[in-house]
């Protein structure tokens, strides 16, 4: 330890959020995003003696830390975040890192790697927990438990911004005004539920623009899937009642809704209005169909999220089931990155905080194991949800049966993942042996192009590794080069590779050791072996000598030709699958035996790149075909565009309209009319 005095750190200025500045509103404890936005990580701790590292550095910081709740971050020599943690008392928690004894090898390695720390105090420990989860998801520190798959969940949306609300499947930001119900585990589950709800409540599923232009009922009305509000087949009051029943059913009042419909059916029958009674009967049947085709349907659990965890072979699987309105709305398996030394309760606690960072929480959360700080987690989730949340670990009864069922699913899912990982590892080892690579690749990038006579040209990159295809790493490239001859595949590949690796160099620096440098097996690991690295170990290009030459030329110009192994996959004689030729630098082109597993593996990689490229091209082409000429006019937004189309019918009619006719459109001023007219007519 140095004898030099440490600089004074002003807690209030650097990281105190307890006292808002004059005129500012207090930060809501439930809004971690607002809390995060208010933090200034100014790194003033770097004023400490730069020779201090590890436990000594941490001890120096402890002297100036307050006994208050907060969040701390640990950094390595490259200024990468090692760990994010929360504490009821920053001083006491961080002080536990000032010695190596008593820690696991993982924590000891983290302490030794620490070169800097940053802190923020919060008003409560609940705020610290919410902020910690937000930072972990954003920064993905190496030593934290990390969610690998954070794809958004689909929901059912009943719109509230229209006179005749519609029911839709929704995924993404909740920008539209309406009532959202979910989450559902998959889009298929939402689609099936919406289809059944159409039969039960006869709500429309058409877009607002289609609704406005209907002059007679559509086919859905004819097959009793819609009540026809667009043409007045149902009164506005009756349609609102249907919407209210649908919301009630989705909100958990399914029994009440079914009793109401049954009463109406009985009344219609007593009045001898058998046609109306049959409608109610069909609606009841549809509701029963929803509740009877959801797998497990607990009788005593109306709304719950059921979690289970299973650890085996150094991997962890967390399974979550969603129960809403007494129905099973599906399940999803997660495989978080977690150190094998962590206990199930530790992993589950860290996972829950991240899982509910941006998702609604059920009123009941069922867990298979006790988690640390369950009371704190309950308070945090209740604060976020704005209502009482219960976290329970059932020991008997129906709730225990639900957890046991989820645990069985977690065990089976992890078994499948282990089998797939083992198979994938063998294939990667075979790839290493076949192509004489220094090590089995951890990141494989495969490139392909797609176009029709040079139009709507796109490049595509797919990524694979030890866990299979990493779809969150896929990238598409809209070919923008003006000097590329239409149909020039070589030119397109040059543009794709230039953009890809130039950006990689800019964002992640050098590629690291050359492919022919074998890493030291005794060297300590600096990251989880299952993590996907930023730089590829192997690049596969769908093409022959021309394409691979273009790729190598670009890599050579960027100075990384010796850092990235490139292999061309050329179509064989008569373009038959199984007769591909492989172009590897320093070797004559060669083929593999027809039944070689490595050949099948490369074919699967190539076909996935081909599928992704064609799909991207088709989406771009479809967008071009449906593009409206009015979109090209600056100053014409959705409202004015809608007004013009409602007045003239089509964009072609707008293009032919006289200036005086454009002035007659509601909301179109003389300046906008001149703008539209000049866009379609050359002024002399």
N, C-alpha and C positions, 0 to 999 in steps of 0.2 A: 504493500500500500504506500502511496506517496504521502509525504508530509505537507505538501502544498495545500493551502486552504481551498475548499471547494467553493465555486461561485454560488451566490445566493440565487435561489429559484423562487420566483414570485408565484405562489400557488394560485392567487386570485387571478392574475393576468394570464398565466400559461394554460391552466387546465381546470379552473373552477367554474362549474356551471350552476352553483347553488344560488348565487345572487345575480339575477339578470340585470342588465344595464337599465338605467332609467328610461322609462317609456316602452320597454320591451315586455312582451307577455311571457309568462313562465312557460317553459317547454313542457308539453304534455308527456307524462311518463309513458303513455301508450304509443307514442310516435317515435320509434327508434330512428326513422329516416330523418326526422326533424332534428333529433338529438345529434345524429351523425353530421348533418350539415352545419351545425353550430360549432363543431370542434375545429380548432386550429392546431394541427400537429406541427409545431414550429421547430421541433428538434433541438431545442436549446440545451438539452442534456449533452450534446456533443462537445460542450465546453469543458467537460471532464477530461482528465488526463488521458490522452489517447493511448498510453501504454497499458492502461488497465483493461483486462479482458476477463470474461467468464465471471466466476464468483466474486472476484475482487471488484470488478466494475459494478456488479449488482449491489454489493455492500456499500459502495460509494453513493449509489442512488438512494438506498434505503434511508440514509441519514437525513434526506430532505423530503421524504414522503409523509403525507398526512395519514392519520388514522381514520380514513373516510372511505366510503365505497367508491369503486372506480374500475377502470379497464387499463391493462398494461399490454404493451407490445414489445417483443424481443426481436432484435435484428442481428443478422450475421455480418461477416466482413464485406459482403457484396451489397449490403443494405437491403437484403431480402428479408421479409418478415418470417421469423421462425415460429412464433407462437403468439396467440392472443388469449388473454385470460381475464377473468373478472374476479373481484375480491370484495368482501364486506369491509375489510380494512386493507388498503393498499400496502401500508407499512408492514403489517404482520405477514401478509401473503408473500410479498416480494422478498421479505427477510428469509423465508424458508428456502430460497434459492441461493443463499450466500454460502452454502456448504454442499459438497458433493455427496457426503455420506448420507445414507438413508434413502437415497433416490434409486429408482430403476435405471438401468443402463440407458434407456431412451431419454429420461429427464436429465441424467448426468451429461449425455452427449449434447443436449440442447443448451445446458448451462455453459459448457466449455465453448460452444460455438457463438455465444452471445458477445456482441461487440458494441451494442447500443440498446437503450430502452427509451420508450416514450409512454406517457401516462395521460389519463384524463379522469378527473373525479366526476362523480354523478351525485345526484341528490339522494338516491336510494339504491339499494342493492338490486331491486327490480329493474331499474333503468340500466344498471351495469350489465345485467343478464341479457336484456334486449339488445343493447349496443354490442356486446360481445358476439352474439349470434349474427348480427348484421355485418360486423367486420370480418368474421370468419368466412362468411359466404362470399364477401367481396374480395378479400385478400388471399384466401386459400393457403394459410400457413402450413408449413411442412409437418409440424408436430401436433397439430390439432386433428380431431376427428372431423372428416370432411364428407359431405354429401357428394357423391359422384354424379348422380342423375338428379337434376333439378328442373326437369321439364314441367311446364305449366299443366294444370289439370283442366279438363273441359267442364263447363257448367251448363245448366239450362237457364236461359234468359227469357223472362216475360217482360216485354217492353212496356214502359209507362209514358212514353213521349208521343203517343198517337191515340186518336180517338177510338181506334179498335186495336188494342194491344195484340201483339203476335208472340208466338213462342218459337225460340231459336236454340240451336246449339251454339255455345259461345266459348272461345278460348282466347286468352290474352288480357290486355288491359280493360278494366271495366269503365270504359269511356262513355258508354251509352246509358241513359237514364232508364232504370228498370229494376226488377227484382231478380237476383241471381240465386240459383239453388245448386248445391253441390258440396264438395267436388265429386265427380265421377272418376273412376280409375282409368277409363278409356273412352275414346270418341264413339266406339261401337255401342257401349253401354248407354251413352247419351242418346244416340240415334234410335235405339230400340225403345227407350223410355219415352222420347218425344213422339214416336209413332203411336205408342199405346195411349199417351195423353191426348193425341189428336182424336182418337176414337172415343175417349172418355169425356172430353170437355169441348171438343169441336172448335178448337182455337185455330186461327189462321197461321200459316207458316210462310206466306208469301212476303216479298219485300214491299216496302211502302210504295215504291214506284209502280210495281205491278198492281198493288191494291188500288191506286189512284186511277189507273187506266182501264180497270175491268168494267165491262158493260153487261156481262152476264156471268152467272156462276161458273166456276171452273170445275174440272173433273173431280177434285177433292170433295166438293159439295155433293156431287152425284153419288160418290161411293161412301158418303156419310163420314167423312174425315174433317169436315169444316162446316160451320153453321152459315157461311155465306154473308158475313157482314158487309162485304164490299158492294153488294147490289141490294142490300136491305132485306135479305131473306130472313134475318133475325133482327129484332129491334135493338137499339143501342143499350137499353136497360137490361134486356135479357142477356146480351152478350157480355155486359159488365158483370152480371151474376155468374156467368160461366168462367170468366177470368178470376173472379173472387174464389170460386170453388177450386180452380186449378192451383191457385196460390195457397189456399188452405191445405190442400192435399200435399203439396210439396213442402209445406212448412211444418208438417207433422200431425195435422188434424185429419188424417186419413179416415179414421173411424167415424168422426163426426160428418165428414163429407159423404161417406157411403151410406150412413143412416139417413141423411137428408134426401139423397137420390132414391133410396129404397122407399121412403115415405111418399115422395112424389110419384113413384111408379105405382104404389098401392092406391093412391088417390086417383090417378088416371084410370086405373083398372076399374075402380068402383064407379067412376063416371062413364064407364063403357067406352072410354077413349083409348082403344087398344093400340092404335098406331103410335100415340104419344107414350103409352106405357112400354111399347117395344123399344122406343128410343132410350128410355131410362134403363130398360133391361140390358141393352147393348152397352150402355155406359158403365153399368155395374160390372158387366162381364169384362170390360177392358181394364177396369181398376183391379179386379181380381187377378187378371193376367199379369199386370205389373208386379203385384205382390207375390205371386206364386212362381215367378220365373226369375228369381233373384238369388238362387242358391240357398244360403242359410238365411232364414227369416226369424230372428228371435222374437219371442212373444213379450218379454219383459223389458226389452231395450229399444226405445224409440229412436234415440240419436246417440251415436258413439263412434269414436275412432279407436280401433282395436290394433294394438301393436304386438309384435312378437320378434324375438331375436334368436339367432342360432349362429354359433361360432365353430368353425372347423377348418383345419388345414391352413391356418393363418389368415382366413377370410371371415368376413362377417356379413350376414344377411339380415336385414330388418324388413319384415312384412307388415303392411298396414292395410286394414280393411275399413271401408267406410259404410256406416249404417245411418241412414236417414229415413224418417217417417216409417220406421220399422222394416225398412227394406235394405238389402245388401246392394250398395251401389258400386261394388267392384273392389278389387285389391291391387296393390302394386308392390313389387319387391325392390328394395334398395340394397346396394352393396357399398356401404361407406368405407372410406379409407380410414383404418384405425389400427393402431399398434396392437399386435397379438397379445401383448402383456396386459392390456386393459381388460377389466372385468366387464361383463355384460351391462351392469347397471351404469358404469361410467360411460360406455359407448351410447347407451340409450338416452341418458340425460343430455349429452352433447348433441345427439341427433335431433331430439325433440325441439331444442331451442332453435336450431337451424330450419327444421322442417316447417315450423309454424311462423317463421319470420315473415312470410308473405302469403300465408294460406289461412282461411277461416278454420276455427277450432270447434269441434263438437262440444256439447255441454258435458259429455262424459268421455274421458280418455282412459282406456284400459291398458295396463302394462303387465308384462309377464314377470318383471323383477322390480324391486324397489330401486329408486334413483336417489342420488344425493341431492339434498335441498329440494325435496318434493314440495314442501310448503312454498318455497320461493318460486318454483316453476309454476305452481298453481296460481299464485298471486300475479305473476307476469302474464300468464295466458288470460286470466280473468281481466286484467287491466287492458290488455290488447283487445279482447273481445267485447269489453263493455258489459259483461254479465258474468254470473258465477260459473266457474268451470271446476269440475271435479276430476281429480286424477286418482285412480284406484288400482290396486293390485289384488284382484279377486282370488279367493282361496277355495271357493266351492260354488256350486250352482250353475245357472245358465251363463253368467258372465265368464266364469272360469272355463266353461266349455268353448266359448268364443275364442278366448286367448289360446286354449289348447289347439283349436282348429287352425288358428293363425300360425302357431308355432310349427305345426306339422307342415304347413305350406312353406314356411321359412326354411325348414330342414330340407324339403324336396327341392326348393329353388336353389339353395346353396349346393346341393348335390349335383344338380344340372350344371351350375356354374363351374364347379370344380372339374367335372368331366370335360366341359368345353374348354376350360383353361388348359387342362392336361393335353387335350388333343391339339389345341392351338400351339402349345409349347413344342410338341413333337413336330408340327408342321414348320414352325419357325426354325427349329434345329435342322430339319431337312433342307430348308431353304439355304441356311448357312453352309451346309455341306455341299449342296449341289452347285452353288455359285461361288464357292471358295471365299466366303465372307469371314472377317476376323471374329465376329461374334453374331449370335442370333439377333436379328433386328428387333428393336422395340417400337420403332415407328416406321411404317412403310407408307409412302405416298405414291398414288397411282394417278396418272394424268391422261385425259382424253379430250378431244374436241368434237363438237357437233354443229352442223350447219346444213343448209340446203342451197347449193350453188353460191355459197358465201354469204347468204342472208341470215340475219339473226344469229350470227356466229357466237358461240360460247365455249369457254374452256371449263373443265371440271377437274377437281381434285378430290379423291377419296382417301381416307386414312384408315389403316389397320394396325393392330398391335397385339400384345399378349391377351387382351380381353376381346379380340375380334374387331369388327368394324366400329370405329369411333365416329359416329355420325355427327356429333357436335363439333367435330374438327373439319367436316367437309367444307369446301369452298367452291364458289363459282366465279368465273371471270367473263364479263362481257367484253368481247373483243372490240377495242376502240381504235386501233391503229388505222390511220387514213392511208398509209403507204403500203398496206397489205392487199395484194391482188385477191379478189373474191375467189374463194376455194383454195387459197394457198395454205395448206396445213402446216408447212414448215414455218411460215411467217406467224401463224397463229400460235404455234407452240413456243416460238421465240418470245412473243409478247407475254404469254402466260408465265413462262419460267422467269423472265426478267422481272415481272411485277412481283411474283411470289418470293423469289430469293432476295431481291433488293429490299423488300419490306422485312423479311426475316432478319437480314443483316442489320437493318436499322433498329428493329425492336428487340432483338435478342443477341446481338453481337456475333462473334465468331462461332463457327460450327463446332468448336471443341476439337478433340483429338481426331486425327485422320482415321479413315476406316481400317487402315492396316495396322493401327496401334491397338494392341490388345490391352484392355484395362487390367490393372493389378488386382487379382482376386482377394488379396489380403487387405486392400485399402478399405477403410470404413465407408459405408454407403452414406451418401449425402441426401438421398431422397428415397421415397418409397419405390421399390422395384416395379410396382405396377403402375406408377405414374407415366403418363404419356409425355415424352420429351418434346421440346419445341422444334428441334432439328431432326430431319429424317435420317435414319441409318441406311435406307434404301429407297431409291426412286425408280418406279416402273413406268415406262412410257409406252402407250399403245401405238406402235409403229416400228418401222424398220430402220435401216442405216441412216436415212435422211433425217428422220425425226430425232434419233439419238445423237446425231452429229450436231444438229441445231441446239439441242439441250446442252451438250458438253461445251460447245462454243460459248454459250451464255455463262455457264458456271466458271469457265476459264477466265472470261472477261471480268467476272466478279471476284476472282481470286479464290474460289472455293472448289475448284474442280477436283482437288485431291482430298477434299473433306467429305464429299457426298458420292456414294456409289450409285451409278445409273445403269439400268438394264433396259434394253428395248425388247418388246414382245411383238414380233412380226407375225402376221397371219401366214399359215403354212400354204403348201401347194393346194390350189383350188379353194383356198380360204377355208379349209376344213379344220374344225376344232379337233385338237389332239395332235396336229402336225405343226404347231407353232415353232418358229425359229427364235432363238434368244441371242441377242447381240450384247456381248459382254466385252468390255475393253481388255485387250491383250489376248483374246481368244477368238478362234474362228466361230462364226455362227453355228449353233448346234441345236438339236431337238432332244426332247426327253422321251423315254419309253411311253407308249400309249397309256398304260395304267399306273404311271408313277403318281403317288399322292401329291408330290410337290407340283406336278403339272396341273392336277385338278385345283390345287390351292391357288396357283397363279391365274388359272382361267377364271376362278371365282372372283379374284381381285380385279382382273381386267373387265369381267362382265359387270361388276358393280360400278366401276368407273363409267362404263358404257351406258348403263342404265341411268346413272345420275346425270351424265352429260345430255342424253336424249331427253330426259324429263325436264331438265332446265331449259333446253332449246325449245321444246314444245310449249312450255309455259310462257317463254318470251315471245314466241310466234303467236300464241293465242292472244297475248296482251296487245300485240301490234295489230292483229286483225280486229279486235274489239275497241281499239283506240278511237276516241271521238275527236273529230277535227277541232271542236271547241276547246279541248284541253290545251291546245297549242297557243291559245290567245291569252296573253298576259292580262290580268285584271278580271278574268271571267272565272269566278269561283263556282262552287256547287249551287248556290242559290240562283245566281243569274243564269247559269247553264240550265237549271231546271225550268226557270221561267221561259227561256227561249224555246226549249224543247216542248213545253206544254203549249206554247202559243203556235209554233210552226209544225210540230209533230216529229220532224227529223232534222238531223244536222245538215243534210243536203238541202232541205227547204230553207234553213237559216242562211246557207251560203248563197242561195239564189234570191234572197229577200232584198227589196229595195231599202234605201236608207230610211225613207218615211215609214215603211212598214216596221222596221226595227224600233222606231220611236214609239210605236203603239204598244210595245210589250211593257207590262207592269214591272217597274224597278229598273228599266234600262234608260239611262240618261242619254243626252245628245252626245256626250263624250264617249260613252261606252258603245253607243250605236255606231259612231264613226269608227271606233276601234275595230268592231266586228266587221263592218262593211269593207274597210280598207284591207282587212286580213284576207278577204275572199276576192277582192277586186283590185286590180292594179290601177293606181291613180295616174292620170296622164301627167 
